[in-house]
Amino acid sequence: MGGKYEIDDVMKYFYAINQIPRMSGKEEKIADYIENFAKDRRLKYIRDRNNNIIIIKEASKLFQNDESLLLQCHMDMVCEKIKGSNHNFETEPIEVYIDGDFIKAKGTTLGADNGIGVAIILAILDSKNLKHPRIEAIFTVQEETTMEGAKTIDVSELKGNKMICLDNMKEEELLIGCASAKVFDFEILCNKEEINEEYRLIRIEIDGFMGGHSGSDISKNRGNPIEEMGNLLFILNNKYDFYLKNIMGGRKVNVIPRECYSNLYVKYDELENITNEINEFKKNLRSRFADNNDKVDIAIEVNGEEDRYSLDKKTTRKIIDILNAIPNGVYYEDKNKNPLVSVNIGVIVDEIDNVHLLFSTRSNRKTIESELIKKIETIVEEYNINSEVSQLSGYEHKEKTKFIDECKTIYKQCFGRNPKLIDKHICLEAGFFGEKIPGLDFIAIAPDIHDAHSPNERCSISSLRRIYKYILIILENFERIQ
């Protein structure tokens, strides 16, 4: 390709931002970096109290029209690491390396979601030889958690209403719509009692699952160890006498979990039968997920005695029933097996007097979603759960606009094929920007990023090169797109 289409600057900026801790809610340092970037290049910028940043680069001299193009991405990343890793995401850089065609990270998430988008925009803002319209670059915070950045950012000084979002994961796609989401936090109040000496404490750990993105990977049959722990405990509870001491699993509500463990007080004379039952469940588990999870395992360990206090039988049963009542995975799909409504049980955590269960729903179809929400509300009422709910806005795609048509035409010229126009089952900040910017016209594009939100995350270098060229050609031809 050569010349201005080379990705050296993109790679340079991606490496630079990965030296800066940028977990959701703690983006101050990466915001400092981007602010200093703007200052050094004498670009107008706005930084708000939440650390959102807007940078404006005026149109190049060769550009004849003053309409603006919005480039948008988020600064934060999902922080996941392999089992046994001591990596500290608050203080340590991401260790990036090249493996063939892929950019990878050592033992952690890579942060290509959405660091590659940040790097692309910085490379464009830094370039001195591009023909481009007025660029209004938007860098937001907390996309991976609450989307607080997109919710609160003031866009009143922006002139554009055509947006390229750099938050996607497949080169073959032009996203023209995205899902809404609800995040549920169930607080299950617990009663405890002292357990007598005939019970022994055992630990059950289900792990080795692949995990992944709770939107884009939800239909890939990767399994959910929290759901499977619920299934296992349901089977055991119907046959054996035990108390659930505690249960823990997952780390983030928007990540498909990879492990879950529980501690049970079981009768000593039933221990052998329970062990056999768990081993039988393990065989079935491995069979069901053999294609995607060759490391799936269930470990059983007899523990030393602790304080001999546990959740009582009623609480034990309630938690098991709730785990089995909540639908998990794809709830509704279209005729092409694309998910349109789904649920991800993301986290279960045991606290002193309660258990918190966090899960999210995603929806591209409001009517089907309302049916699902009614089921969830029934669970809340039946089990007297304290429930908090937060919501993320979706973006209703436009079937046909000049902007989308021209982006599609340029895509075919660049790639020799038509893109897939997708109403994607992921949550993007476009939903909030659509509410703030009248007549927003939107696409989302990115290079191929595999297994985002997991330590297997990797980005294709050849795909990055093609996508970067595509974006630059859109900039050069923006006058015809308006």
C-alpha positions as CSV (number, residue, x, y, z in Angstrom):
1,M,0.0,0.0,0.0
2,G,2.7,2.4,0.9
3,G,2.9,6.1,1.9
4,K,0.1,7.6,3.8
5,Y,-1.8,4.3,4.2
6,E,0.9,2.7,6.3
7,I,0.0,1.9,9.9
8,D,3.3,2.7,11.6
9,D,1.8,5.7,13.5
10,V,-1.2,3.6,14.5
11,M,1.0,0.9,15.9
12,K,3.2,3.6,17.6
13,Y,0.2,5.1,19.4
14,F,-1.3,1.7,20.3
15,Y,1.9,0.7,22.0
16,A,2.1,4.1,23.7
17,I,-1.4,4.0,25.2
18,N,-0.9,0.4,26.4
19,Q,1.9,1.7,28.6
20,I,-0.8,3.7,30.4
21,P,-3.2,2.0,32.8
22,R,-6.8,2.7,31.6
23,M,-9.3,0.5,33.4
24,S,-12.9,1.7,33.4
25,G,-13.5,4.4,35.9
26,K,-9.8,5.2,36.2
27,E,-9.0,6.9,32.9
28,E,-7.3,10.1,34.2
29,K,-3.8,9.1,33.0
30,I,-4.9,8.2,29.5
31,A,-7.0,11.4,29.4
32,D,-3.8,13.3,30.5
33,Y,-2.0,11.7,27.6
34,I,-4.6,12.6,25.0
35,E,-4.9,16.2,26.4
36,N,-1.1,16.6,26.1
37,F,-1.3,15.2,22.6
38,A,-3.8,18.0,21.7
39,K,-1.7,20.7,23.4
40,D,1.5,19.7,21.7
41,R,-0.2,19.9,18.3
42,R,-2.1,23.1,19.1
43,L,-5.4,21.5,18.5
44,K,-8.5,22.8,20.1
45,Y,-9.8,20.4,22.8
46,I,-12.4,20.1,25.5
47,R,-11.9,17.9,28.6
48,D,-14.8,17.6,31.0
49,R,-14.9,16.7,34.7
50,N,-15.4,13.0,33.9
51,N,-12.3,12.9,31.7
52,N,-14.1,12.7,28.4
53,I,-12.1,14.6,25.7
54,I,-13.1,16.2,22.4
55,I,-10.4,17.2,20.0
56,I,-11.1,19.3,16.9
57,K,-8.9,19.4,13.8
58,E,-9.9,21.9,11.2
59,A,-10.3,20.8,7.6
60,S,-7.2,20.6,5.4
61,K,-6.6,23.3,2.9
62,L,-7.7,21.2,-0.1
63,F,-11.1,20.6,1.4
64,Q,-13.8,22.7,0.0
65,N,-16.7,22.0,2.4
66,D,-16.9,22.9,6.1
67,E,-19.1,20.0,7.2
68,S,-17.6,18.0,10.1
69,L,-17.0,14.3,10.5
70,L,-17.2,12.7,13.9
71,L,-14.7,10.1,14.9
72,Q,-15.6,8.3,18.1
73,C,-14.0,5.7,20.4
74,H,-13.6,5.0,24.1
75,M,-10.4,5.2,26.2
76,D,-11.1,2.4,28.8
77,M,-10.5,-1.3,28.4
78,V,-11.8,-4.5,30.0
79,C,-9.2,-5.8,32.4
80,E,-9.0,-9.6,32.4
81,K,-6.0,-11.9,33.1
82,I,-5.2,-15.6,33.1
83,K,-5.5,-17.6,36.2
84,G,-2.5,-17.2,38.4
85,S,-1.4,-13.9,36.9
86,N,-0.2,-11.2,39.3
87,H,-0.7,-8.4,36.7
88,N,-1.9,-5.1,38.3
89,F,-4.1,-3.2,35.8
90,E,-4.0,-0.1,37.9
91,T,-0.2,0.4,37.8
92,E,1.3,-1.9,35.2
93,P,1.4,-1.6,31.4
94,I,0.0,-4.1,29.0
95,E,2.8,-6.3,27.6
96,V,2.2,-6.2,23.8
97,Y,3.9,-8.5,21.4
98,I,3.6,-9.6,17.7
99,D,2.8,-13.2,16.8
100,G,2.7,-13.6,13.0
101,D,-0.3,-11.5,11.8
102,F,-1.5,-10.8,15.3
103,I,-1.0,-8.2,18.1
104,K,-1.3,-10.0,21.4
105,A,-0.8,-9.4,25.1
106,K,1.1,-11.5,27.6
107,G,-1.5,-13.1,30.0
108,T,-4.0,-10.2,29.9
109,T,-6.6,-8.6,27.7
110,L,-5.0,-6.7,24.9
111,G,-7.2,-3.6,25.0
112,A,-7.6,-3.5,21.2
113,D,-11.2,-2.9,22.2
114,N,-11.1,0.1,22.0
115,G,-7.4,1.0,22.0
116,I,-7.0,0.3,18.3
117,G,-9.7,2.9,17.7
118,V,-7.9,5.4,19.9
119,A,-4.7,4.8,18.1
120,I,-6.3,5.2,14.6
121,I,-7.8,8.5,15.6
122,L,-4.6,9.8,17.1
123,A,-2.7,8.8,13.9
124,I,-5.2,10.8,11.8
125,L,-5.1,13.8,14.1
126,D,-1.3,13.7,14.0
127,S,-1.0,13.4,10.2
128,K,0.1,16.5,8.2
129,N,-0.5,15.2,4.6
130,L,-4.1,14.0,4.6
131,K,-7.0,15.5,2.8
132,H,-9.8,15.6,5.3
133,P,-12.9,17.5,6.5
134,R,-13.1,19.2,9.9
135,I,-12.6,16.3,12.3
136,E,-14.3,16.2,15.7
137,A,-12.7,13.4,17.6
138,I,-14.6,12.1,20.7
139,F,-12.8,10.0,23.4
140,T,-15.1,8.7,26.1
141,V,-14.7,7.0,29.5
142,Q,-16.4,4.0,31.2
143,E,-17.8,2.5,28.0
144,E,-17.1,-1.0,29.3
145,T,-19.0,-0.5,32.5
146,T,-21.7,2.2,32.8
147,M,-21.2,4.2,29.6
148,E,-21.2,7.2,31.9
149,G,-18.9,9.1,29.5
150,A,-21.4,9.0,26.6
151,K,-24.3,9.6,29.0
152,T,-22.8,12.8,30.4
153,I,-20.6,14.3,27.6
154,D,-21.6,17.8,26.3
155,V,-21.7,17.8,22.5
156,S,-23.1,21.3,22.1
157,E,-20.0,22.6,20.4
158,L,-19.9,19.9,17.8
159,K,-21.0,20.7,14.3
160,G,-21.1,17.3,12.6
161,N,-23.9,14.7,12.6
162,K,-22.1,11.9,10.6
163,M,-20.2,9.6,12.8
164,I,-17.6,6.8,12.3
165,C,-17.3,4.8,15.5
166,L,-14.1,2.8,15.8
167,D,-15.6,0.3,18.2
168,N,-16.3,-2.9,16.3
169,M,-14.5,-6.3,15.9
170,K,-15.0,-7.5,12.4
171,E,-13.5,-6.1,9.2
172,E,-16.4,-7.5,7.1
173,E,-19.0,-5.5,8.9
174,L,-20.4,-2.0,8.8
175,L,-22.5,-1.7,11.9
176,I,-25.5,0.5,11.4
177,G,-27.3,-0.3,14.6
178,C,-26.6,-1.6,18.1
179,A,-28.4,-3.2,21.0
180,S,-29.8,-1.6,24.1
181,A,-28.9,-3.3,27.5
182,K,-30.1,-3.5,31.0
183,V,-27.7,-4.4,33.9
184,F,-29.3,-6.1,36.9
185,D,-27.8,-6.3,40.4
186,F,-29.7,-8.9,42.5
187,E,-29.1,-8.6,46.2
188,I,-30.2,-11.9,47.8
189,L,-30.4,-11.6,51.6
190,C,-29.0,-14.5,53.4
191,N,-29.6,-16.3,56.7
192,K,-26.8,-18.4,58.3
193,E,-26.6,-21.2,60.9
194,E,-24.0,-23.3,62.6
195,I,-23.3,-26.7,61.0
196,N,-22.9,-29.8,63.1
197,E,-19.9,-32.2,63.1
198,E,-21.4,-34.8,60.7
199,Y,-20.8,-32.4,57.7
200,R,-17.5,-31.9,55.9
201,L,-16.6,-28.9,53.9
202,I,-15.8,-29.4,50.2
203,R,-14.8,-26.9,47.5
204,I,-16.1,-27.3,43.9
205,E,-14.4,-25.3,41.2
206,I,-15.6,-25.2,37.6
207,D,-13.1,-23.5,35.3
208,G,-11.3,-23.6,32.0
209,F,-14.1,-21.9,30.0
210,M,-13.2,-19.6,27.2
211,G,-15.2,-16.6,28.3
212,G,-15.5,-13.7,25.9
213,H,-17.6,-10.7,25.0
214,S,-21.2,-11.0,26.4
215,G,-22.6,-9.5,23.2
216,S,-20.6,-10.7,20.2
217,D,-19.7,-14.1,21.7
218,I,-23.0,-15.0,23.4
219,S,-24.1,-17.3,20.6
220,K,-20.9,-19.2,20.3
221,N,-21.8,-22.0,22.7
222,R,-18.9,-21.2,25.0
223,G,-20.8,-22.0,28.2
224,N,-21.1,-20.2,31.5
225,P,-19.6,-21.7,34.6
226,I,-22.0,-19.8,36.9
227,E,-24.9,-21.2,35.1
228,E,-23.3,-24.7,35.2
229,M,-22.6,-24.4,38.9
230,G,-26.3,-23.6,39.3
231,N,-27.2,-26.7,37.3
232,L,-24.8,-28.9,39.3
233,L,-26.1,-27.6,42.7
234,F,-29.7,-28.2,41.5
235,I,-28.9,-31.9,40.7
236,L,-27.1,-32.4,44.0
237,N,-29.7,-30.6,46.1
238,N,-32.4,-33.0,44.7
239,K,-30.4,-36.0,45.9
240,Y,-28.2,-35.1,48.8
241,D,-28.3,-33.1,52.1
242,F,-25.9,-30.1,52.0
243,Y,-25.5,-26.5,52.9
244,L,-24.1,-23.9,50.6
245,K,-21.4,-21.9,52.5
246,N,-20.5,-19.5,49.7
247,I,-20.3,-19.1,45.9
248,M,-18.1,-16.9,43.8
249,G,-17.7,-16.5,40.0
250,G,-17.0,-14.1,37.2
251,R,-15.5,-10.6,37.3
252,K,-17.5,-8.3,35.2
253,V,-21.1,-8.2,34.1
254,N,-20.3,-7.6,30.4
255,V,-17.8,-10.6,30.3
256,I,-18.8,-14.2,29.8
257,P,-17.3,-15.7,33.0
258,R,-14.5,-18.4,32.9
259,E,-14.7,-19.9,36.4
260,C,-16.9,-20.3,39.4
261,Y,-16.4,-22.0,42.7
262,S,-18.6,-22.9,45.7
263,N,-18.0,-24.4,49.2
264,L,-20.5,-26.9,50.5
265,Y,-21.0,-28.6,53.8
266,V,-21.9,-32.2,52.9
267,K,-22.6,-35.2,55.0
268,Y,-19.5,-37.3,55.4
269,D,-21.2,-40.6,54.5
270,E,-22.5,-39.0,51.3
271,L,-19.2,-37.6,50.2
272,E,-18.3,-40.5,47.9
273,N,-21.6,-40.5,46.1
274,I,-21.5,-36.7,45.7
275,T,-18.0,-37.0,44.3
276,N,-19.2,-39.6,41.8
277,E,-22.1,-37.4,40.8
278,I,-19.8,-34.4,40.2
279,N,-17.5,-36.5,38.1
280,E,-20.4,-37.7,36.0
281,F,-21.5,-34.0,35.6
282,K,-18.0,-33.2,34.5
283,K,-18.1,-35.8,31.7
284,N,-21.3,-34.4,30.4
285,L,-20.0,-30.8,30.6
286,R,-16.9,-31.7,28.6
287,S,-19.0,-33.4,26.0
288,R,-21.4,-30.4,25.6
289,F,-18.6,-27.9,25.2
290,A,-15.9,-30.0,23.5
291,D,-15.7,-27.8,20.4
292,N,-15.0,-24.6,22.3
293,N,-13.6,-25.4,25.7
294,D,-11.1,-28.2,25.7
295,K,-9.8,-27.1,29.1
296,V,-13.2,-27.3,30.9
297,D,-12.7,-29.0,34.3
298,I,-14.4,-29.5,37.7
299,A,-12.1,-29.9,40.7
300,I,-13.3,-31.2,44.1
301,E,-11.3,-30.7,47.2
302,V,-12.0,-31.6,50.8
303,N,-11.2,-28.5,52.9
304,G,-10.1,-28.1,56.5
305,E,-12.7,-27.0,59.0
306,E,-13.5,-23.3,59.1
307,D,-15.9,-21.5,61.3
308,R,-18.7,-24.1,60.7
309,Y,-21.2,-21.3,59.8
310,S,-23.0,-21.6,56.5
311,L,-26.1,-20.3,54.6
312,D,-29.1,-22.2,56.0
313,K,-31.1,-24.7,53.9
314,K,-33.7,-22.2,52.9
315,T,-31.1,-19.7,51.6
316,T,-29.2,-22.5,49.9
317,R,-32.3,-23.5,48.0
318,K,-33.2,-20.0,47.1
319,I,-29.9,-19.2,45.5
320,I,-29.9,-22.5,43.6
321,D,-33.5,-21.8,42.3
322,I,-32.7,-18.2,41.3
323,L,-29.6,-19.4,39.3
324,N,-31.8,-21.9,37.5
325,A,-34.6,-19.5,36.9
326,I,-32.7,-16.8,35.1
327,P,-32.4,-17.5,31.3
328,N,-28.8,-17.4,30.2
329,G,-27.4,-17.2,26.6
330,V,-29.4,-16.4,23.5
331,Y,-33.0,-15.8,24.3
332,Y,-34.2,-14.9,20.8
333,E,-32.5,-15.0,17.4
334,D,-33.4,-14.3,13.8
335,K,-33.7,-16.8,11.0
336,N,-29.9,-16.5,10.3
337,K,-29.1,-17.4,14.0
338,N,-28.0,-13.9,14.8
339,P,-28.9,-13.1,18.5
340,L,-31.4,-10.4,19.0
341,V,-32.2,-10.8,22.7
342,S,-29.8,-12.4,25.2
343,V,-28.8,-12.7,28.8
344,N,-25.3,-13.0,30.4
345,I,-24.9,-14.1,34.0
346,G,-21.7,-12.2,34.6
347,V,-20.8,-12.2,38.3
348,I,-21.9,-13.9,41.5
349,V,-20.2,-12.8,44.7
350,D,-20.7,-13.7,48.4
351,E,-20.7,-10.9,50.9
352,I,-21.2,-10.9,54.7
353,D,-25.1,-10.9,54.8
354,N,-26.0,-11.3,51.1
355,V,-25.1,-12.7,47.7
356,H,-25.0,-10.4,44.7
357,L,-25.8,-11.7,41.3
358,L,-25.1,-9.4,38.4
359,F,-26.3,-10.1,34.9
360,S,-27.1,-8.2,31.8
361,T,-29.7,-8.4,29.0
362,R,-29.1,-7.1,25.5
363,S,-31.8,-6.4,22.9
364,N,-32.3,-5.4,19.3
365,R,-36.0,-6.2,19.6
366,K,-38.0,-4.3,22.2
367,T,-41.1,-6.4,22.0
368,I,-39.2,-9.6,22.8
369,E,-37.2,-7.9,25.4
370,S,-40.3,-6.8,27.3
371,E,-41.4,-10.5,27.5
372,L,-38.0,-11.3,29.0
373,I,-38.1,-8.5,31.5
374,K,-41.5,-9.7,32.7
375,K,-39.9,-13.1,33.5
376,I,-37.1,-11.4,35.4
377,E,-39.6,-9.2,37.3
378,T,-41.5,-12.4,38.3
379,I,-38.3,-13.9,39.7
380,V,-37.7,-10.7,41.7
381,E,-41.1,-10.8,43.2
382,E,-41.2,-14.6,43.9
383,Y,-37.9,-14.6,45.8
384,N,-38.2,-11.2,47.4
385,I,-35.0,-9.9,45.8
386,N,-33.6,-6.4,46.1
387,S,-32.9,-5.5,42.5
388,E,-31.2,-2.5,41.0
389,V,-31.3,-1.9,37.2
390,S,-29.4,0.5,35.0
391,Q,-30.0,0.9,31.3
392,L,-27.9,1.6,28.2
393,S,-29.5,3.0,25.1
394,G,-29.5,1.3,21.7
395,Y,-29.4,2.9,18.3
396,E,-32.1,2.2,15.8
397,H,-30.4,1.8,12.4
398,K,-31.4,3.7,9.3
399,E,-32.2,1.4,6.4
400,K,-30.8,3.8,3.7
401,T,-28.9,7.0,3.8
402,K,-26.5,8.6,1.5
403,F,-23.7,8.4,4.1
404,I,-24.2,4.6,4.6
405,D,-24.5,4.1,0.8
406,E,-21.3,5.9,0.1
407,C,-19.4,4.2,2.9
408,K,-20.7,0.9,1.4
409,T,-19.5,1.9,-2.1
410,I,-16.1,2.9,-0.9
411,Y,-15.8,-0.4,1.1
412,K,-16.5,-2.4,-2.1
413,Q,-13.8,-0.3,-3.9
414,C,-11.3,-1.0,-1.2
415,F,-12.1,-4.7,-0.4
416,G,-13.6,-6.0,-3.6
417,R,-16.7,-7.2,-1.9
418,N,-19.8,-5.7,-0.2
419,P,-19.7,-5.2,3.5
420,K,-22.3,-6.8,5.8
421,L,-24.6,-4.1,7.1
422,I,-25.3,-5.3,10.6
423,D,-27.7,-4.3,13.3
424,K,-25.3,-5.7,15.9
425,H,-26.0,-7.4,19.2
426,I,-23.5,-5.3,21.1
427,C,-23.9,-2.1,23.0
428,L,-22.2,1.0,21.6
429,E,-22.2,4.6,22.7
430,A,-24.1,5.5,19.5
431,G,-27.3,5.0,21.4
432,F,-26.5,8.0,23.7
433,F,-25.1,10.1,20.9
434,G,-28.2,9.4,18.8
435,E,-30.2,11.0,21.6
436,K,-27.9,14.1,21.8
437,I,-27.1,14.8,18.1
438,P,-30.1,15.5,15.9
439,G,-30.2,13.4,12.7
440,L,-27.1,11.4,13.7
441,D,-25.9,9.2,10.8
442,F,-23.7,6.4,12.1
443,I,-21.5,3.5,11.1
444,A,-19.1,1.5,13.3
445,I,-16.0,-0.2,11.8
446,A,-12.8,-1.8,13.0
447,P,-10.2,-4.4,12.1
448,D,-10.6,-8.1,13.1
449,I,-10.3,-8.4,16.8
450,H,-10.8,-11.9,18.2
451,D,-11.8,-13.0,21.7
452,A,-12.2,-9.4,23.1
453,H,-12.8,-9.2,26.9
454,S,-10.6,-12.3,27.4
455,P,-6.8,-12.9,27.8
456,N,-7.0,-14.5,24.3
457,E,-7.8,-11.1,22.7
458,R,-5.8,-10.4,19.5
459,C,-5.9,-8.0,16.6
460,S,-5.1,-8.8,13.0
461,I,-2.3,-6.5,11.7
462,S,-3.2,-7.1,8.0
463,S,-6.9,-6.3,8.8
464,L,-5.8,-3.1,10.6
465,R,-3.9,-2.0,7.6
466,R,-6.9,-2.5,5.3
467,I,-9.3,-0.8,7.7
468,Y,-7.0,2.2,8.2
469,K,-6.7,2.7,4.4
470,Y,-10.5,2.5,4.2
471,I,-11.0,5.2,6.8
472,L,-8.5,7.5,5.1
473,I,-10.3,7.1,1.7
474,I,-13.6,8.0,3.4
475,L,-11.9,11.2,4.7
476,E,-10.5,12.0,1.3
477,N,-13.9,11.6,-0.3
478,F,-16.1,13.0,2.4
479,E,-17.3,15.8,0.1
480,R,-19.2,13.3,-2.0
481,I,-20.6,11.5,1.1
482,Q,-22.5,14.5,2.5
